[in-house]
Amino acid sequence: MTTTNTNSHIAFIGIGLMGSRMAARLLQAGYQVTVHNRTPEKSMSLVKLGAKVADSVADAVSRADIVLTCLAGADAIEAVYFGEHGIVPAAPKSCLVIDLSSVAPDIARTNHRRLREAGYAHLDCPVTGGVSGAQEGSLSILVGGSEHNLQRARAVLETMGNPFHLGEEGAGQVCKLVNQTIVHIFIGGVAEGMMLAAAAGVDATKVREALMGGYCESKILNIHGAKMASRNFVAGGPLEFSVKDLEESLKMASANALDLPLVVSVLQNYLGMVNKGQGRLDHSALLLAYESANKPIRVSPDIEDKFPER
């Protein structure tokens, strides 16, 4: 663990499910943190931990040593970084800008170039580990950019999880797409396994519990399998957010002359669910697509579905 210098002033932009928990970790570690979110009320819980709330991105970053962003996609990143009253040019040129968002590798590389030309140091650092990892400070932080800039940021990043240096600009985003590819194929595999148990007349809940001690043991079987067995489709992460990740995986595969049929299958099911208005459900709701295609087979048939409140 790197020695922490909590004198660093941090600006954190994007206080959603993940960002709120990462910012809380920094505050609990003693950092001075100024936060900004498009919806201000989402920042209020952090005020109790000592955060200052800024009315604009420009105000939040004006005194920052490190700027962290956790945003929902390329459009939000463009507005926050380069829009009116954005990070550029409001942040001091001496600061280090770190994007924790997930975005296409080519966009990350373009943003690296644009920030470098504007005089800023930058890292792309998408994260994996979910809301629980953000809360516990156990995220895997996938770092693209220079080793020098990583060393500048290491103490801050280690407060939120475990930083891994993957290589130069955009490498963190490539790793995140690999992660998303594996995760969603695993979710599909768990859904198919649960369906197979149900079709054969064996309690899928008991099957999942039995497999947790063998080679199938994984966070996906543990967390998503449990949600499938209990038919709890309230989102930890809405499946609609993963559509763009899998589309980017297929773009990257095509650019490298790869055929990824498992990704295609999962993506088609997700898109079908989004088109049915189910995009805000948890990833474990992929089970519903399999059940729809295999009626009347149903996992845990005696349990009612639990959906997010509208």
VOLO-32422 format. One record per residue (C-alpha): residue number from 1; residue in three letters; x, y, z. Coordinates in pm, 1 decimal, decimal comma, always signed. Example, Ala and Ser with C-alpha at 12.3 -4.5 7.8 and 13.67 -1.06 7.14 Angstrom:
[1; "ala"; [+1230,0; -450,0; +780,0]]
[2; "ser"; [+1367,0; -106,0; +714,0]]
end
This chain:
[1; "met"; [+0,0; +0,0; +0,0]]
[2; "thr"; [+133,8; +341,2; -98,7]]
[3; "thr"; [+164,6; +603,3; +175,0]]
[4; "thr"; [-137,0; +833,4; +155,2]]
[5; "asn"; [-97,0; +1210,5; +140,5]]
[6; "thr"; [-443,9; +1332,6; +231,0]]
[7; "asn"; [-343,6; +1694,1; +171,1]]
[8; "ser"; [-430,6; +1642,2; -193,8]]
[9; "his"; [-750,6; +1818,4; -292,0]]
[10; "ile"; [-978,0; +1596,9; -499,6]]
[11; "ala"; [-1267,0; +1693,8; -725,6]]
[12; "phe"; [-1512,2; +1410,1; -793,9]]
[13; "ile"; [-1758,3; +1454,7; -1079,7]]
[14; "gly"; [-2042,3; +1203,5; -1118,1]]
[15; "ile"; [-2209,2; +1085,7; -798,6]]
[16; "gly"; [-2406,6; +782,1; -911,1]]
[17; "leu"; [-2424,1; +430,2; -769,4]]
[18; "met"; [-2050,0; +380,7; -811,9]]
[19; "gly"; [-1924,9; +737,2; -779,6]]
[20; "ser"; [-2101,4; +801,7; -449,2]]
[21; "arg"; [-1934,5; +501,6; -289,0]]
[22; "met"; [-1590,0; +577,6; -428,9]]
[23; "ala"; [-1614,7; +938,5; -310,7]]
[24; "ala"; [-1721,3; +813,7; +33,0]]
[25; "arg"; [-1408,4; +596,9; +53,3]]
[26; "leu"; [-1191,1; +901,0; -18,7]]
[27; "leu"; [-1365,6; +1110,0; +246,0]]
[28; "gln"; [-1334,9; +833,6; +502,5]]
[29; "ala"; [-962,1; +818,5; +425,9]]
[30; "gly"; [-929,2; +1187,2; +513,4]]
[31; "tyr"; [-908,4; +1349,3; +169,9]]
[32; "gln"; [-1052,9; +1691,6; +97,5]]
[33; "val"; [-1319,7; +1618,5; -163,5]]
[34; "thr"; [-1537,4; +1856,6; -363,0]]
[35; "val"; [-1818,2; +1686,4; -551,7]]
[36; "his"; [-2048,1; +1781,0; -834,5]]
[37; "asn"; [-2335,9; +1591,3; -987,1]]
[38; "arg"; [-2594,4; +1686,1; -1246,3]]
[39; "thr"; [-2860,2; +1591,5; -987,5]]
[40; "pro"; [-2738,3; +1776,6; -674,2]]
[41; "glu"; [-2942,8; +1579,8; -420,6]]
[42; "lys"; [-2737,0; +1267,9; -492,7]]
[43; "ser"; [-2440,7; +1443,2; -331,1]]
[44; "met"; [-2612,3; +1519,5; -1,4]]
[45; "ser"; [-2514,7; +1196,0; +173,6]]
[46; "leu"; [-2148,4; +1284,6; +113,0]]
[47; "val"; [-2183,2; +1620,9; +286,2]]
[48; "lys"; [-2227,8; +1434,2; +614,8]]
[49; "leu"; [-1886,0; +1278,6; +553,3]]
[50; "gly"; [-1725,1; +1617,8; +494,4]]
[51; "ala"; [-1762,9; +1672,6; +119,2]]
[52; "lys"; [-1808,8; +2016,9; -28,8]]
[53; "val"; [-2068,5; +2045,5; -304,4]]
[54; "ala"; [-1995,3; +2262,4; -607,5]]
[55; "asp"; [-2262,9; +2417,6; -826,7]]
[56; "ser"; [-2070,2; +2350,5; -1147,2]]
[57; "val"; [-1791,2; +2135,1; -1285,1]]
[58; "ala"; [-1571,5; +2442,3; -1319,6]]
[59; "asp"; [-1619,0; +2533,9; -953,7]]
[60; "ala"; [-1550,6; +2177,1; -840,7]]
[61; "val"; [-1217,8; +2148,6; -1023,7]]
[62; "ser"; [-1085,0; +2501,8; -979,9]]
[63; "arg"; [-847,4; +2408,6; -691,0]]
[64; "ala"; [-806,3; +2036,7; -754,7]]
[65; "asp"; [-482,6; +1842,1; -743,5]]
[66; "ile"; [-662,3; +1537,1; -880,8]]
[67; "val"; [-988,8; +1531,5; -1077,4]]
[68; "leu"; [-1187,8; +1206,4; -1080,5]]
[69; "thr"; [-1482,5; +1151,7; -1312,8]]
[70; "cys"; [-1732,4; +865,4; -1311,9]]
[71; "leu"; [-1978,6; +931,9; -1591,6]]
[72; "ala"; [-2236,8; +749,8; -1800,2]]
[73; "gly"; [-2089,6; +740,4; -2148,3]]
[74; "ala"; [-1915,8; +945,1; -2413,7]]
[75; "asp"; [-2170,9; +1227,8; -2435,1]]
[76; "ala"; [-2147,2; +1299,2; -2062,5]]
[77; "ile"; [-1767,1; +1282,7; -2076,6]]
[78; "glu"; [-1758,0; +1527,9; -2368,3]]
[79; "ala"; [-1978,3; +1776,9; -2182,8]]
[80; "val"; [-1796,1; +1749,7; -1849,6]]
[81; "tyr"; [-1445,2; +1761,4; -1996,6]]
[82; "phe"; [-1477,5; +1997,5; -2289,9]]
[83; "gly"; [-1817,0; +2168,5; -2260,6]]
[84; "glu"; [-1894,4; +2515,4; -2133,6]]
[85; "his"; [-1779,2; +2546,6; -1769,0]]
[86; "gly"; [-1607,3; +2207,5; -1801,5]]
[87; "ile"; [-1280,9; +2068,7; -1670,8]]
[88; "val"; [-1089,8; +2228,9; -1959,6]]
[89; "pro"; [-974,7; +2499,9; -1898,1]]
[90; "ala"; [-1115,1; +2548,7; -1543,9]]
[91; "ala"; [-887,8; +2295,2; -1369,8]]
[92; "pro"; [-529,4; +2392,0; -1283,6]]
[93; "lys"; [-281,9; +2269,3; -1543,0]]
[94; "ser"; [-86,2; +2103,9; -1262,7]]
[95; "cys"; [-368,5; +1863,8; -1178,4]]
[96; "leu"; [-402,5; +1500,0; -1285,7]]
[97; "val"; [-731,2; +1407,7; -1456,6]]
[98; "ile"; [-851,9; +1049,3; -1408,9]]
[99; "asp"; [-1155,3; +906,5; -1585,8]]
[100; "leu"; [-1311,9; +611,5; -1402,6]]
[101; "ser"; [-1589,8; +582,5; -1663,2]]
[102; "ser"; [-1623,5; +305,6; -1919,9]]
[103; "val"; [-1588,1; +429,3; -2277,4]]
[104; "ala"; [-1464,9; +294,4; -2610,2]]
[105; "pro"; [-1083,2; +266,4; -2627,3]]
[106; "asp"; [-1061,6; +497,0; -2929,7]]
[107; "ile"; [-1257,7; +766,1; -2745,2]]
[108; "ala"; [-1026,3; +726,5; -2444,9]]
[109; "arg"; [-723,8; +770,0; -2671,1]]
[110; "thr"; [-877,6; +1078,2; -2832,4]]
[111; "asn"; [-950,5; +1226,7; -2490,8]]
[112; "his"; [-591,3; +1156,5; -2383,0]]
[113; "arg"; [-468,2; +1349,6; -2687,3]]
[114; "arg"; [-708,3; +1641,0; -2638,5]]
[115; "leu"; [-621,3; +1673,5; -2270,5]]
[116; "arg"; [-249,7; +1648,5; -2341,7]]
[117; "glu"; [-281,3; +1924,5; -2602,9]]
[118; "ala"; [-466,5; +2136,1; -2343,4]]
[119; "gly"; [-180,4; +2083,9; -2098,3]]
[120; "tyr"; [-323,9; +1816,3; -1868,6]]
[121; "ala"; [-196,8; +1478,5; -1749,7]]
[122; "his"; [-456,1; +1201,4; -1781,9]]
[123; "leu"; [-529,1; +835,8; -1701,4]]
[124; "asp"; [-815,4; +617,9; -1823,7]]
[125; "cys"; [-910,9; +399,6; -1526,4]]
[126; "pro"; [-1238,2; +210,4; -1572,3]]
[127; "val"; [-1329,4; -5,5; -1275,0]]
[128; "thr"; [-1482,7; -345,5; -1217,1]]
[129; "gly"; [-1620,8; -499,8; -900,9]]
[130; "gly"; [-1967,2; -349,2; -887,6]]
[131; "val"; [-2137,5; -145,8; -620,1]]
[132; "ser"; [-2018,7; -381,0; -345,8]]
[133; "gly"; [-1657,2; -341,1; -459,7]]
[134; "ala"; [-1692,6; +36,6; -464,2]]
[135; "gln"; [-1832,6; +33,3; -112,1]]
[136; "glu"; [-1566,8; -202,0; +23,3]]
[137; "gly"; [-1274,6; -38,0; -158,6]]
[138; "ser"; [-1195,6; -361,0; -342,6]]
[139; "leu"; [-1247,7; -252,4; -703,3]]
[140; "ser"; [-1011,2; -361,4; -976,2]]
[141; "ile"; [-896,4; -34,7; -1133,7]]
[142; "leu"; [-778,9; -84,8; -1492,0]]
[143; "val"; [-519,6; +179,6; -1570,3]]
[144; "gly"; [-421,5; +309,0; -1912,2]]
[145; "gly"; [-160,5; +583,7; -1942,7]]
[146; "ser"; [+191,3; +651,0; -1823,6]]
[147; "glu"; [+351,3; +475,3; -1527,4]]
[148; "his"; [+458,7; +817,3; -1398,7]]
[149; "asn"; [+99,8; +941,4; -1380,5]]
[150; "leu"; [-8,9; +617,8; -1215,0]]
[151; "gln"; [+248,8; +674,3; -940,4]]
[152; "arg"; [+107,2; +1022,3; -885,6]]
[153; "ala"; [-239,0; +872,0; -845,9]]
[154; "arg"; [-158,3; +543,0; -674,9]]
[155; "ala"; [-239,8; +641,0; -315,7]]
[156; "val"; [-576,8; +784,0; -419,1]]
[157; "leu"; [-661,5; +485,8; -637,4]]
[158; "glu"; [-560,6; +237,9; -366,7]]
[159; "thr"; [-816,4; +399,5; -136,7]]
[160; "met"; [-1082,9; +276,0; -379,9]]
[161; "gly"; [-933,0; -56,7; -486,7]]
[162; "asn"; [-641,9; -224,5; -659,4]]
[163; "pro"; [-490,6; -40,0; -957,6]]
[164; "phe"; [-344,5; -250,3; -1240,4]]
[165; "his"; [-130,4; -82,6; -1505,2]]
[166; "leu"; [-231,6; -233,1; -1841,5]]
[167; "gly"; [-23,9; -14,1; -2071,9]]
[168; "glu"; [-50,4; +311,6; -2255,8]]
[169; "glu"; [-349,3; +525,5; -2348,8]]
[170; "gly"; [-674,1; +330,5; -2386,0]]
[171; "ala"; [-535,3; +5,5; -2246,9]]
[172; "gly"; [-755,5; +29,8; -1938,3]]
[173; "gln"; [-1064,5; +52,4; -2157,9]]
[174; "val"; [-956,0; -250,0; -2363,0]]
[175; "cys"; [-925,6; -449,3; -2040,6]]
[176; "lys"; [-1269,7; -328,6; -1927,5]]
[177; "leu"; [-1424,4; -456,5; -2251,7]]
[178; "val"; [-1256,6; -794,1; -2197,4]]
[179; "asn"; [-1405,0; -793,4; -1847,3]]
[180; "gln"; [-1752,7; -710,5; -1975,2]]
[181; "thr"; [-1727,2; -978,5; -2242,7]]
[182; "ile"; [-1645,1; -1246,4; -1985,3]]
[183; "val"; [-1894,9; -1125,4; -1724,1]]
[184; "his"; [-2194,3; -1122,7; -1955,8]]
[185; "ile"; [-2111,2; -1458,2; -2111,7]]
[186; "phe"; [-2089,6; -1594,6; -1755,1]]
[187; "ile"; [-2431,4; -1444,9; -1673,0]]
[188; "gly"; [-2571,3; -1617,3; -1981,2]]
[189; "gly"; [-2408,6; -1942,6; -1873,7]]
[190; "val"; [-2561,0; -1921,9; -1526,2]]
[191; "ala"; [-2904,6; -1848,2; -1676,1]]
[192; "glu"; [-2878,6; -2147,6; -1910,3]]
[193; "gly"; [-2763,3; -2373,9; -1627,7]]
[194; "met"; [-3051,6; -2264,3; -1405,4]]
[195; "met"; [-3292,9; -2327,6; -1692,8]]
[196; "leu"; [-3148,0; -2673,8; -1748,8]]
[197; "ala"; [-3199,5; -2761,5; -1381,8]]
[198; "ala"; [-3557,1; -2632,6; -1386,8]]
[199; "ala"; [-3638,6; -2819,6; -1709,1]]
[200; "ala"; [-3510,5; -3143,1; -1554,8]]
[201; "gly"; [-3725,4; -3093,4; -1246,5]]
[202; "val"; [-3442,3; -3020,8; -1001,6]]
[203; "asp"; [-3454,0; -2716,8; -769,5]]
[204; "ala"; [-3228,8; -2457,0; -933,6]]
[205; "thr"; [-3165,2; -2293,6; -595,9]]
[206; "lys"; [-3018,5; -2615,4; -456,6]]
[207; "val"; [-2818,1; -2672,8; -776,2]]
[208; "arg"; [-2659,3; -2328,3; -740,5]]
[209; "glu"; [-2573,8; -2391,6; -374,8]]
[210; "ala"; [-2418,5; -2729,8; -457,9]]
[211; "leu"; [-2202,1; -2582,2; -733,8]]
[212; "met"; [-2063,5; -2300,5; -518,1]]
[213; "gly"; [-1795,9; -2534,4; -383,6]]
[214; "gly"; [-1673,3; -2657,2; -723,7]]
[215; "tyr"; [-1520,4; -2521,3; -1042,2]]
[216; "cys"; [-1833,8; -2315,1; -1111,5]]
[217; "glu"; [-1781,7; -2106,3; -800,8]]
[218; "ser"; [-1767,5; -1738,9; -899,7]]
[219; "lys"; [-1905,2; -1398,4; -812,8]]
[220; "ile"; [-2145,5; -1433,2; -1103,5]]
[221; "leu"; [-2289,6; -1762,4; -977,5]]
[222; "asn"; [-2292,7; -1623,3; -624,4]]
[223; "ile"; [-2454,0; -1285,4; -688,5]]
[224; "his"; [-2644,5; -1318,8; -1016,8]]
[225; "gly"; [-2730,7; -1682,0; -959,0]]
[226; "ala"; [-2882,7; -1590,8; -621,6]]
[227; "lys"; [-3086,4; -1313,4; -783,9]]
[228; "met"; [-3212,8; -1552,6; -1050,5]]
[229; "ala"; [-3305,3; -1814,9; -789,0]]
[230; "ser"; [-3491,8; -1556,0; -578,4]]
[231; "arg"; [-3630,4; -1386,1; -892,5]]
[232; "asn"; [-3504,3; -1049,3; -769,9]]
[233; "phe"; [-3448,0; -837,2; -1080,0]]
[234; "val"; [-3398,0; -503,1; -904,5]]
[235; "ala"; [-3090,1; -356,6; -1066,9]]
[236; "gly"; [-2751,1; -345,7; -906,3]]
[237; "gly"; [-2647,7; -242,8; -1256,6]]
[238; "pro"; [-2915,2; -194,5; -1527,0]]
[239; "leu"; [-2863,1; -428,3; -1821,7]]
[240; "glu"; [-2919,1; -145,8; -2072,2]]
[241; "phe"; [-2582,4; +2,7; -1970,0]]
[242; "ser"; [-2409,3; -314,9; -2084,5]]
[243; "val"; [-2545,5; -301,6; -2438,2]]
[244; "lys"; [-2291,2; -39,0; -2540,6]]
[245; "asp"; [-2009,9; -239,8; -2379,3]]
[246; "leu"; [-2094,4; -554,7; -2572,9]]
[247; "glu"; [-2139,6; -355,2; -2894,1]]
[248; "glu"; [-1792,0; -209,6; -2840,4]]
[249; "ser"; [-1655,0; -559,8; -2775,0]]
[250; "leu"; [-1790,5; -671,8; -3110,7]]
[251; "lys"; [-1646,4; -363,9; -3284,4]]
[252; "met"; [-1306,7; -437,3; -3134,8]]
[253; "ala"; [-1340,1; -803,1; -3236,7]]
[254; "ser"; [-1434,8; -709,5; -3592,8]]
[255; "ala"; [-1138,6; -472,5; -3617,5]]
[256; "asn"; [-915,9; -765,4; -3522,5]]
[257; "ala"; [-1089,5; -1021,6; -3750,1]]
[258; "leu"; [-1243,8; -1212,9; -3457,5]]
[259; "asp"; [-1579,6; -1390,2; -3440,6]]
[260; "leu"; [-1737,4; -1390,5; -3091,4]]
[261; "pro"; [-2066,0; -1585,9; -3116,9]]
[262; "leu"; [-2131,1; -1598,0; -2741,9]]
[263; "val"; [-2115,9; -1218,8; -2718,3]]
[264; "val"; [-2354,1; -1193,5; -3014,7]]
[265; "ser"; [-2603,9; -1421,6; -2842,9]]
[266; "val"; [-2602,9; -1233,1; -2512,2]]
[267; "leu"; [-2620,6; -895,0; -2685,7]]
[268; "gln"; [-2920,1; -1003,0; -2895,0]]
[269; "asn"; [-3103,5; -1107,8; -2579,7]]
[270; "tyr"; [-3020,0; -780,0; -2404,9]]
[271; "leu"; [-3136,1; -577,3; -2705,0]]
[272; "gly"; [-3461,6; -773,4; -2714,6]]
[273; "met"; [-3517,7; -693,5; -2347,2]]
[274; "val"; [-3439,4; -324,9; -2396,8]]
[275; "asn"; [-3691,5; -315,7; -2681,7]]
[276; "lys"; [-3951,2; -462,7; -2445,1]]
[277; "gly"; [-3888,9; -188,2; -2190,8]]
[278; "gln"; [-3684,6; -413,6; -1960,8]]
[279; "gly"; [-3356,1; -226,0; -1989,7]]
[280; "arg"; [-3364,9; -98,0; -1632,1]]
[281; "leu"; [-3370,8; -449,4; -1488,8]]
[282; "asp"; [-3066,1; -616,5; -1337,6]]
[283; "his"; [-2833,9; -822,2; -1556,6]]
[284; "ser"; [-2970,1; -1133,9; -1386,2]]
[285; "ala"; [-3297,8; -1063,3; -1567,4]]
[286; "leu"; [-3131,5; -1220,5; -1871,9]]
[287; "leu"; [-3302,1; -1528,0; -1726,8]]
[288; "leu"; [-3635,1; -1381,4; -1840,9]]
[289; "ala"; [-3523,9; -1390,4; -2204,1]]
[290; "tyr"; [-3442,1; -1760,9; -2173,0]]
[291; "glu"; [-3773,5; -1829,0; -2000,4]]
[292; "ser"; [-3962,7; -1640,4; -2270,5]]
[293; "ala"; [-3798,2; -1857,7; -2536,9]]
[294; "asn"; [-3860,3; -2180,6; -2342,0]]
[295; "lys"; [-4212,8; -2147,0; -2200,4]]
[296; "pro"; [-4346,6; -2280,4; -1969,2]]
[297; "ile"; [-4014,0; -2362,6; -1797,9]]
[298; "arg"; [-3950,3; -2125,4; -1510,1]]
[299; "val"; [-3680,4; -2112,1; -1244,5]]
[300; "ser"; [-3819,5; -2098,3; -888,6]]
[301; "pro"; [-4181,2; -2114,4; -1014,0]]
[302; "asp"; [-4331,7; -2055,8; -668,9]]
[303; "ile"; [-4155,9; -1720,2; -619,2]]
[304; "glu"; [-4299,9; -1392,7; -751,4]]
[305; "asp"; [-4080,8; -1164,5; -961,2]]
[306; "lys"; [-3939,6; -857,8; -790,8]]
[307; "phe"; [-3892,4; -559,0; -1020,0]]
[308; "pro"; [-3761,7; -203,5; -960,9]]
[309; "glu"; [-4012,8; +53,1; -842,6]]
[310; "arg"; [-4113,4; +288,6; -1119,5]]
end
